[in-house]
Amino acid sequence: MTPALHTRHLTLFALGLLGLLFVVAGCDSDSLGQGPVGPPGPPGQDGDADVRVITFTLNDEDDRGDFRFDRTFSTDSSEVQYETDNEFYPQLAALLTERTVNDGVVLLYVSDVLNENGLRRNGWTALPLALGFDIDSPTGNDPDGFVDYVLTTTYTFDVNHLFVNLVSSDTGTIGFLEDTQGLLANLEGIRFRLVAIPGNGVAGGTGAARGIDYTDYEAVKQVYNLPD
């Protein structure tokens, strides 16, 4: 390349660079203006869920004196089921909405737990709950130190329906304990507490984010400000 051509190329490059600097220096946010408004973002997560609570017993009665739970025995006397719905217990069934049943959490706790001596333990215990019993004699007293059978208290639910089940590991047990110790009369007098948490309180919402142990009523109570 000749010196003349080399000098010309450098001059053109310098002028081009100088012009670019003027363009950049003359541009600011005001001169550029704002772009179009973007689409709205997804809705934010709600705060704490509208958690609802009801405390009840299995022998609750309505204003007419009718029991709010229907009791049914299995044919082999190994299970008894208590059922209610929005017709018999509308105050309770109202908590079991479609939103809560399908997307939320339904918790059931029992306040006092029966053992083979008829004693009770205070505090709210999450269901399902299984207890071993050391009783098989006609008098209901068999202190040999071995578990003769296990009674499990559990529950299921549907929209506007609640089922509480007492299930024995052996046939005939429910009837035997009812005859010898009045088991069901004691069970039906124990307080239960239903806690209904809609979907925005769990499954990626506030409940899951806080890592709540739903089997611990005290932990649930503190998060959702529930009664003692």
Secondary structure, 3 states (H helix, E strand, C coil): CCHHHHHHHHHHHHHHHHHHHHHHHCCCHHHHCCCCCCCCCCCCCCCCCCCEEEEECCCCECCCCCECCEEEECCCCCEEEEEEECCCCHHHHCCCCHHHHHHCEEEEEECCEECCCCCEECCCEECCEEEEECCCCCCCCCCCCCCCEEEEEEEEEECCEEEEEEEECCCCHHHHHHHHHCHHHHHHCCCEEEEEECHHHCCCCHHHHHCCCCCCHHHHHHHHCCCC
